[in-house]
């Protein structure tokens, strides 16, 4: 247990972060009829820099290291930013093309990709329990995507690709040196994503003039919500173990369904269930197994 462990507050902050992320998604879906996914990604990262800088400035680890902005593994940091650029592009496109809850739910397959990627990147050994969870989760994903049916759309592969990219970014974050401040790693990714989205927009369709002050307000809120959500997640992860927070992340599935129904009159019951339940169950099983392994290793080392 960490000396600064405050699990209750950490859970509250993580739930607020989930709500902010979903609210950001609603704004993206609202604006997607006027602005491209790359433009929205660029604006999100631009205005999201403010919370990222606040997180870095408030980091004790960064201040104690002399407030250095250099990272030894800077190439990896820029690579993560490029991967996040692709993830944002895929997810933001899917929000404009699919039901809000469906696109959001498919991205929760990220835990399955994380388990698979941890083998080649981190050298982890994955037992039959976690592989079984991955299998169950992918069955749930297939049920949501519904390949081969008349309702199937290739657009459903976009949030799946986003989940894989977000998982890759998450796994590679664990490769950084232990003394590398997390907010600094996040800032590198945010700046890289901003530049990447700007270049893609510039060479792929160009920029759309902001139609109104109201749209500009929505854009600022989108970036602020996304950046603040990341800030809250960073703070919550520093308060307690990740395994304490992971089960609550699936609160986002019913929240996305409720928000999609409330704001866009979407209620994709037939496409989401029972697949969404299998995705959540698989993720929770992976969390339980990792937590059990962590406790067993702790007892062995005592």
C-alpha positions as CSV (number, residue, x, y, z in Angstrom):
1,X,0.0,0.0,0.0
2,X,1.3,3.4,-0.9
3,X,1.8,5.9,2.0
4,X,-0.2,8.4,0.0
5,X,-2.9,5.9,-0.9
6,X,-6.3,7.6,-1.0
7,X,-8.3,5.1,-2.9
8,X,-11.7,6.7,-2.3
9,X,-10.7,10.1,-3.7
10,X,-8.8,8.4,-6.5
11,X,-12.0,6.5,-7.6
12,X,-14.0,9.7,-7.5
13,X,-11.5,11.5,-9.7
14,X,-11.3,8.7,-12.1
15,X,-15.1,8.6,-12.4
16,X,-15.1,12.4,-13.0
17,X,-12.5,11.8,-15.7
18,X,-14.7,9.2,-17.4
19,X,-17.6,11.7,-17.4
20,X,-15.4,14.4,-18.9
21,X,-14.2,12.0,-21.6
22,X,-17.7,11.1,-22.5
23,X,-18.8,14.7,-22.5
24,X,-15.8,15.5,-24.8
25,X,-17.1,12.7,-27.1
26,X,-20.5,14.3,-27.2
27,X,-19.0,17.6,-28.3
28,X,-17.0,15.8,-31.0
29,X,-20.0,14.1,-32.3
30,X,-21.9,17.3,-32.3
31,X,-19.2,19.1,-34.2
32,X,-18.3,16.3,-36.6
33,X,-20.9,17.3,-39.2
34,X,-19.0,20.6,-39.7
35,X,-15.3,19.8,-38.9
36,X,-13.2,16.8,-39.8
37,X,-11.8,14.4,-37.2
38,X,-8.3,15.6,-37.8
39,X,-9.3,19.2,-37.1
40,X,-11.1,18.2,-33.9
41,X,-8.1,16.2,-32.8
42,X,-5.8,19.2,-33.4
43,X,-8.1,21.6,-31.5
44,X,-8.5,19.0,-28.7
45,X,-4.8,18.7,-28.2
46,X,-4.2,22.5,-28.5
47,X,-6.6,23.4,-25.7
48,X,-5.8,20.3,-23.9
49,X,-2.2,21.5,-23.4
50,X,-3.3,23.8,-20.6
51,X,-4.3,21.0,-18.2
52,X,-1.2,19.0,-19.3
53,X,1.1,21.9,-18.4
54,X,-0.7,22.4,-15.1
55,X,-0.1,18.7,-14.3
56,X,3.6,19.0,-15.1
57,X,4.0,22.2,-13.1
58,X,2.4,20.6,-10.1
59,X,4.5,17.4,-10.3
60,X,6.9,17.0,-7.4
61,X,9.0,14.5,-9.4
62,X,9.5,17.0,-12.2
63,X,10.4,19.9,-9.8
64,X,12.8,17.8,-7.8
65,X,14.6,16.8,-11.0
66,X,15.3,20.5,-11.8
67,X,12.3,21.1,-14.0
68,X,14.1,19.5,-16.9
69,X,12.1,19.2,-20.1
70,X,14.3,16.6,-21.7
71,X,13.5,12.9,-21.7
72,X,16.2,10.2,-22.2
73,X,13.7,8.1,-24.2
74,X,12.4,11.0,-26.3
75,X,12.0,8.9,-29.4
76,X,9.6,6.6,-27.5
77,X,7.7,9.6,-26.2
78,X,7.3,11.0,-29.8
79,X,6.3,7.5,-31.0
80,X,3.5,7.4,-28.4
81,X,2.3,10.8,-29.5
82,X,2.1,9.5,-33.1
83,X,0.2,6.4,-32.0
84,X,-2.2,8.6,-30.0
85,X,-2.7,10.8,-33.1
86,X,-3.9,7.7,-35.1
87,X,-6.1,6.6,-32.1
88,X,-7.8,10.0,-31.9
89,X,-8.3,10.1,-35.7
90,X,-10.0,6.7,-35.7
91,X,-12.1,7.3,-32.6
92,X,-13.2,10.8,-33.6
93,X,-14.2,9.6,-37.1
94,X,-16.2,6.7,-35.5
95,X,-18.1,9.2,-33.3
96,X,-19.3,11.0,-36.4
97,X,-20.3,7.8,-38.2
98,X,-21.7,5.5,-35.6
99,X,-24.0,5.6,-32.6
100,X,-22.2,7.3,-29.7
101,X,-22.6,4.3,-27.2
102,X,-21.6,1.7,-29.8
103,X,-18.3,3.5,-30.7
104,X,-17.5,4.2,-27.1
105,X,-18.2,0.6,-26.0
106,X,-16.0,-0.9,-28.7
107,X,-13.0,1.2,-27.4
108,X,-13.4,-0.7,-24.1
109,X,-11.8,-3.6,-25.8
110,X,-8.5,-1.8,-25.0
111,X,-7.9,-4.1,-22.0
112,X,-7.8,-7.1,-24.3
113,X,-5.2,-5.5,-26.6
114,X,-3.2,-4.4,-23.6
115,X,-3.0,-8.0,-22.4
116,X,-1.8,-9.2,-25.8
117,X,0.7,-6.4,-26.3
118,X,2.2,-6.9,-22.9
119,X,3.8,-10.2,-24.1
120,X,6.1,-8.9,-26.8
121,X,6.7,-5.4,-25.4
122,X,7.0,-6.0,-21.7
123,X,7.9,-9.7,-21.7
124,X,5.0,-10.6,-19.5
125,X,3.7,-14.2,-19.2
126,X,0.0,-14.5,-19.8
127,X,-1.8,-17.5,-18.3
128,X,-4.9,-19.3,-19.5
129,X,-7.2,-17.2,-17.3
130,X,-6.2,-13.9,-19.0
131,X,-6.2,-15.6,-22.4
132,X,-9.6,-16.9,-21.7
133,X,-10.7,-13.4,-20.7
134,X,-9.3,-12.1,-24.0
135,X,-11.2,-14.7,-25.9
136,X,-14.5,-13.8,-24.1
137,X,-13.9,-10.1,-24.7
138,X,-13.3,-10.6,-28.4
139,X,-16.5,-12.6,-28.7
140,X,-18.2,-9.6,-27.1
141,X,-16.6,-7.3,-29.6
142,X,-17.7,-9.5,-32.5
143,X,-21.2,-9.4,-31.1
144,X,-21.2,-5.6,-31.0
145,X,-19.6,-5.2,-34.4
146,X,-21.9,-7.9,-36.0
147,X,-19.7,-8.9,-39.0
148,X,-21.6,-10.7,-41.7
149,X,-25.0,-9.2,-40.7
150,X,-26.9,-6.6,-42.7
151,X,-26.2,-4.1,-39.9
152,X,-22.4,-4.5,-40.2
153,X,-20.4,-1.5,-41.2
154,X,-16.7,-1.2,-41.7
155,X,-16.9,2.0,-39.7
156,X,-17.1,-0.3,-36.6
157,X,-13.5,-1.2,-37.2
158,X,-12.5,2.4,-36.5
159,X,-13.1,2.4,-32.7
160,X,-11.5,-1.1,-32.6
161,X,-8.3,0.3,-34.2
162,X,-8.5,3.2,-31.8
163,X,-8.6,0.8,-28.9
164,X,-5.6,-1.1,-30.2
165,X,-3.6,2.2,-30.6
166,X,-4.6,3.5,-27.1
167,X,-3.6,0.1,-25.7
168,X,-0.2,0.4,-27.5
169,X,0.3,3.9,-26.0
170,X,-0.6,2.6,-22.6
171,X,1.7,-0.4,-22.7
172,X,4.7,1.6,-24.0
173,X,4.2,4.1,-21.2
174,X,5.4,1.4,-18.8
175,X,8.7,1.2,-20.7
176,X,9.8,4.6,-19.6
177,X,12.4,5.0,-16.9
178,X,11.0,5.0,-13.4
179,X,12.3,8.6,-12.8
180,X,10.6,10.0,-15.9
181,X,7.7,12.2,-14.7
182,X,4.4,11.0,-16.0
183,X,3.1,14.5,-16.7
184,X,6.2,15.2,-18.9
185,X,5.6,11.9,-20.8
186,X,2.0,13.0,-21.3
187,X,3.1,16.5,-22.4
188,X,5.4,15.0,-25.1
189,X,2.5,12.9,-26.4
190,X,0.1,15.9,-26.4
191,X,2.5,18.1,-28.3
192,X,3.3,15.3,-30.8
193,X,-0.4,14.6,-31.3
194,X,-1.1,18.3,-31.9
195,X,1.6,18.5,-34.5
196,X,0.5,15.2,-36.1
197,X,-3.1,16.3,-36.3
198,X,-2.1,19.7,-37.7
199,X,0.0,18.1,-40.5
200,X,-2.7,15.5,-41.4
201,X,-5.3,18.3,-41.6
202,X,-3.1,20.6,-43.6
203,X,-2.3,17.9,-46.3
204,X,-5.7,16.1,-46.1
205,X,-8.5,18.5,-46.9
206,X,-7.3,21.6,-45.2
207,X,-8.9,23.6,-42.4
208,X,-12.5,24.6,-42.0
209,X,-13.1,28.2,-40.8
210,X,-14.8,28.3,-37.4
211,X,-18.4,28.9,-38.2
212,X,-19.5,30.9,-35.1
213,X,-18.5,31.9,-31.6
214,X,-20.7,29.1,-30.3
215,X,-18.6,26.5,-32.2
216,X,-15.5,28.1,-30.9
217,X,-16.8,27.8,-27.4
218,X,-17.6,24.1,-28.0
219,X,-14.1,23.5,-29.3
220,X,-12.5,25.2,-26.3
221,X,-14.7,23.1,-24.0
222,X,-13.8,19.9,-25.9
223,X,-10.1,20.5,-25.4
224,X,-10.6,21.6,-21.8
225,X,-12.7,18.5,-20.9
226,X,-10.2,16.1,-22.6
227,X,-7.1,17.7,-21.1
228,X,-8.7,17.9,-17.6
229,X,-9.8,14.3,-17.8
230,X,-6.2,13.2,-18.5
231,X,-5.0,15.4,-15.6
232,X,-7.5,13.8,-13.2
233,X,-6.5,10.3,-14.4
234,X,-2.8,11.2,-13.7
235,X,-3.6,12.4,-10.2
236,X,-5.8,9.4,-9.4
237,X,-3.2,6.9,-10.6
238,X,-0.7,8.6,-8.2
239,X,-3.1,8.2,-5.3
240,X,-3.6,4.4,-5.5
241,X,-2.8,1.3,-7.5
242,X,-4.2,1.1,-11.0
243,X,-5.9,-2.2,-10.2
244,X,-8.1,-0.3,-7.7
245,X,-9.3,2.0,-10.4
246,X,-9.7,-0.3,-13.4
247,X,-13.0,-1.9,-12.4
248,X,-14.7,1.5,-12.3
249,X,-13.6,2.4,-15.8
250,X,-16.5,0.2,-17.2
251,X,-18.9,2.7,-15.6
252,X,-18.3,4.5,-19.0
253,X,-20.4,1.9,-20.9
254,X,-23.8,2.6,-19.3
255,X,-22.8,6.3,-19.1
256,X,-22.2,6.5,-22.8
257,X,-25.4,4.7,-23.5
258,X,-27.4,7.1,-21.3
259,X,-25.7,10.2,-22.9
260,X,-26.2,8.9,-26.4
261,X,-29.9,8.3,-25.7
262,X,-30.3,11.7,-23.9
263,X,-28.6,13.9,-26.5
264,X,-28.9,12.0,-29.8
265,X,-31.9,9.9,-29.2
266,X,-29.8,6.7,-29.8
267,X,-30.7,3.5,-28.1
268,X,-28.7,0.7,-29.8
269,X,-29.9,-2.1,-27.5
270,X,-29.7,-4.9,-30.1
271,X,-26.2,-4.1,-31.2
272,X,-24.7,-3.4,-27.7
273,X,-26.1,-6.3,-25.6
274,X,-25.0,-8.8,-24.6
275,X,-21.7,-8.0,-26.3
276,X,-21.0,-5.0,-24.1
277,X,-21.5,-7.2,-21.0
278,X,-18.9,-9.7,-22.3
279,X,-16.4,-6.9,-23.0
280,X,-16.8,-5.6,-19.5
281,X,-16.7,-9.0,-17.9
282,X,-13.5,-9.9,-19.7
283,X,-11.9,-6.6,-18.7
284,X,-12.8,-7.2,-15.1
285,X,-11.5,-10.7,-15.2
286,X,-8.2,-9.5,-16.5
287,X,-8.1,-6.9,-13.7
288,X,-8.9,-9.5,-11.0
289,X,-6.2,-11.9,-12.3
290,X,-3.5,-9.2,-12.4
291,X,-4.5,-8.1,-8.9
292,X,-4.3,-11.7,-7.6
293,X,-0.9,-12.1,-9.3
294,X,0.4,-8.9,-7.7
295,X,-0.7,-9.9,-4.2
296,X,0.9,-13.4,-4.7
297,X,4.2,-11.8,-5.7
298,X,4.1,-9.4,-2.8
299,X,3.7,-12.3,-0.3
300,X,6.6,-14.2,-2.0
301,X,8.9,-11.2,-1.6
302,X,8.0,-10.6,2.1
